[in-house]
Amino acid sequence: MTRLHEKNTIFVNGLDRAAMSENSITSITISFTDPDLDLEEQEEEVQKLLSQMKKLDEVEEVDRVLDPNPPVGNKALGGFLVGMLTVEVSSANVKKLLGFLSERLSGKPIKIAVKTPDGREISVEASSQAEFAFAMQKAQEFLQIK
């Protein structure tokens, strides 16, 4: 674990940085972590971003994150985790998606977790434009995007 700033931490698992094929799928999980937003406001942020991302050709799939442990007695097939969404994107389109996220989320407190097809993971947190730019740079380096 490397401490970047007070609120900006990067975790990296796995050291093999073998090149990914352009057709392989990378999973990205986005969490809104602003302590000033209540649950309803976090959901509004998720819904807005979800709607925008569904319109992107670069995105293979985007959806809310299912709650792996829904409350006992939940009559639905499962609930969603508040303030979170997950995106699947081909390796060829990761850079475009990261650019899109930079435009939409820069300056907002968020956490982004990236998982490559070979199982490597990186998780970055940012709460300012400078931290977000640094986090996106680290994610691109991790994914070996030029």
KETORPA-77523 format. One record per residue (C-alpha): residue number from 1; residue in one letter; x, y, z. Coordinates in nm, 2 decimals. Example, Ala and Ser with C-alpha at 12.3 -4.5 7.8 and 13.67 -1.06 7.14 Angstrom:
BEGIN
{1,"A",{1.23,-0.45,0.78}} {2,"S",{1.37,-0.11,0.71}} 
***
This chain:
BEGIN
{1,"M",{0.00,0.00,0.00}} {2,"T",{0.13,0.34,-0.09}} {3,"R",{0.01,0.65,0.08}} {4,"L",{-0.02,0.93,-0.18}} {5,"H",{-0.20,1.20,0.01}} {6,"E",{-0.41,1.22,0.32}} {7,"K",{-0.72,1.10,0.14}} {8,"N",{-0.56,0.95,-0.18}} {9,"T",{-0.45,0.59,-0.15}} {10,"I",{-0.36,0.33,-0.41}} {11,"F",{-0.37,-0.04,-0.36}} {12,"V",{-0.21,-0.27,-0.62}} {13,"N",{-0.24,-0.65,-0.62}} {14,"G",{-0.04,-0.86,-0.87}} {15,"L",{0.29,-0.77,-1.04}} {16,"D",{0.25,-0.93,-1.38}} {17,"R",{0.18,-0.66,-1.63}} {18,"A",{0.13,-0.87,-1.93}} {19,"A",{-0.03,-0.68,-2.22}} {20,"M",{-0.40,-0.72,-2.24}} {21,"S",{-0.57,-0.79,-2.57}} {22,"E",{-0.79,-0.52,-2.71}} {23,"N",{-1.10,-0.74,-2.67}} {24,"S",{-1.04,-0.83,-2.31}} {25,"I",{-1.28,-0.67,-2.06}} {26,"T",{-1.18,-0.45,-1.77}} {27,"S",{-1.42,-0.39,-1.48}} {28,"I",{-1.43,-0.05,-1.31}} {29,"T",{-1.63,0.01,-0.99}} {30,"I",{-1.71,0.37,-0.90}} {31,"S",{-1.81,0.48,-0.55}} {32,"F",{-1.93,0.82,-0.45}} {33,"T",{-1.77,0.89,-0.11}} {34,"D",{-1.86,1.25,-0.04}} {35,"P",{-1.94,1.27,0.33}} {36,"D",{-2.16,1.57,0.27}} {37,"L",{-2.40,1.38,0.05}} {38,"D",{-2.68,1.18,0.21}} {39,"L",{-2.79,0.85,0.06}} {40,"E",{-3.05,1.00,-0.16}} {41,"E",{-2.80,1.25,-0.31}} {42,"Q",{-2.54,0.97,-0.37}} {43,"E",{-2.81,0.78,-0.55}} {44,"E",{-2.89,1.09,-0.77}} {45,"E",{-2.52,1.11,-0.86}} {46,"V",{-2.52,0.73,-0.95}} {47,"Q",{-2.84,0.76,-1.16}} {48,"K",{-2.70,1.06,-1.35}} {49,"L",{-2.37,0.89,-1.43}} {50,"L",{-2.54,0.56,-1.51}} {51,"S",{-2.77,0.74,-1.76}} {52,"Q",{-2.48,0.91,-1.92}} {53,"M",{-2.27,0.60,-1.94}} {54,"K",{-2.54,0.39,-2.10}} {55,"K",{-2.53,0.62,-2.40}} {56,"L",{-2.15,0.56,-2.45}} {57,"D",{-2.05,0.33,-2.74}} {58,"E",{-1.72,0.25,-2.55}} {59,"V",{-1.91,0.09,-2.26}} {60,"E",{-1.99,-0.28,-2.29}} {61,"E",{-2.21,-0.29,-1.98}} {62,"V",{-2.29,-0.05,-1.69}} {63,"D",{-2.51,-0.12,-1.39}} {64,"R",{-2.56,-0.07,-1.02}} {65,"V",{-2.36,-0.28,-0.78}} {66,"L",{-2.57,-0.57,-0.64}} {67,"D",{-2.57,-0.60,-0.26}} {68,"P",{-2.40,-0.94,-0.19}} {69,"N",{-2.57,-0.95,0.15}} {70,"P",{-2.93,-0.81,0.11}} {71,"P",{-3.13,-0.75,0.43}} {72,"V",{-3.31,-1.05,0.58}} {73,"G",{-3.67,-1.06,0.46}} {74,"N",{-3.58,-0.86,0.14}} {75,"K",{-3.86,-0.96,-0.11}} {76,"A",{-3.67,-0.84,-0.41}} {77,"L",{-3.41,-1.06,-0.59}} {78,"G",{-3.15,-0.84,-0.43}} {79,"G",{-3.07,-0.48,-0.34}} {80,"F",{-2.81,-0.24,-0.47}} {81,"L",{-2.52,-0.09,-0.28}} {82,"V",{-2.59,0.29,-0.24}} {83,"G",{-2.36,0.53,-0.43}} {84,"M",{-2.19,0.26,-0.64}} {85,"L",{-2.19,0.15,-1.00}} {86,"T",{-1.98,-0.09,-1.21}} {87,"V",{-1.87,-0.06,-1.57}} {88,"E",{-1.73,-0.32,-1.81}} {89,"V",{-1.52,-0.18,-2.09}} {90,"S",{-1.29,-0.34,-2.35}} {91,"S",{-0.92,-0.27,-2.31}} {92,"A",{-0.93,-0.08,-2.63}} {93,"N",{-1.17,0.17,-2.48}} {94,"V",{-1.04,0.21,-2.13}} {95,"K",{-0.85,0.53,-2.20}} {96,"K",{-1.17,0.69,-2.35}} {97,"L",{-1.37,0.59,-2.05}} {98,"L",{-1.11,0.73,-1.81}} {99,"G",{-1.12,1.06,-2.00}} {100,"F",{-1.50,1.06,-1.97}} {101,"L",{-1.48,1.00,-1.60}} {102,"S",{-1.22,1.27,-1.56}} {103,"E",{-1.46,1.52,-1.73}} {104,"R",{-1.76,1.42,-1.52}} {105,"L",{-1.61,1.34,-1.18}} {106,"S",{-1.30,1.55,-1.13}} {107,"G",{-1.32,1.73,-0.80}} {108,"K",{-1.58,1.50,-0.65}} {109,"P",{-1.48,1.27,-0.37}} {110,"I",{-1.48,0.92,-0.52}} {111,"K",{-1.32,0.58,-0.51}} {112,"I",{-1.25,0.39,-0.83}} {113,"A",{-1.15,0.02,-0.84}} {114,"V",{-1.01,-0.13,-1.16}} {115,"K",{-0.99,-0.50,-1.22}} {116,"T",{-0.81,-0.64,-1.53}} {117,"P",{-0.90,-0.97,-1.70}} {118,"D",{-0.59,-1.13,-1.55}} {119,"G",{-0.70,-1.05,-1.20}} {120,"R",{-0.48,-0.75,-1.12}} {121,"E",{-0.65,-0.47,-0.92}} {122,"I",{-0.59,-0.11,-0.83}} {123,"S",{-0.81,0.11,-0.61}} {124,"V",{-0.77,0.48,-0.60}} {125,"E",{-0.94,0.75,-0.40}} {126,"A",{-0.96,1.12,-0.48}} {127,"S",{-1.13,1.42,-0.34}} {128,"S",{-0.99,1.71,-0.54}} {129,"Q",{-0.91,1.78,-0.91}} {130,"A",{-0.54,1.74,-0.85}} {131,"E",{-0.59,1.41,-0.67}} {132,"F",{-0.83,1.29,-0.94}} {133,"A",{-0.58,1.37,-1.21}} {134,"F",{-0.31,1.19,-1.02}} {135,"A",{-0.54,0.89,-0.96}} {136,"M",{-0.63,0.87,-1.34}} {137,"Q",{-0.26,0.89,-1.42}} {138,"K",{-0.19,0.60,-1.19}} {139,"A",{-0.48,0.39,-1.33}} {140,"Q",{-0.35,0.45,-1.68}} {141,"E",{0.00,0.35,-1.58}} {142,"F",{-0.13,0.04,-1.41}} {143,"L",{-0.32,-0.05,-1.72}} {144,"Q",{-0.03,0.04,-1.94}} {145,"I",{-0.23,0.29,-2.15}} {146,"K",{-0.02,0.53,-2.35}} 
***
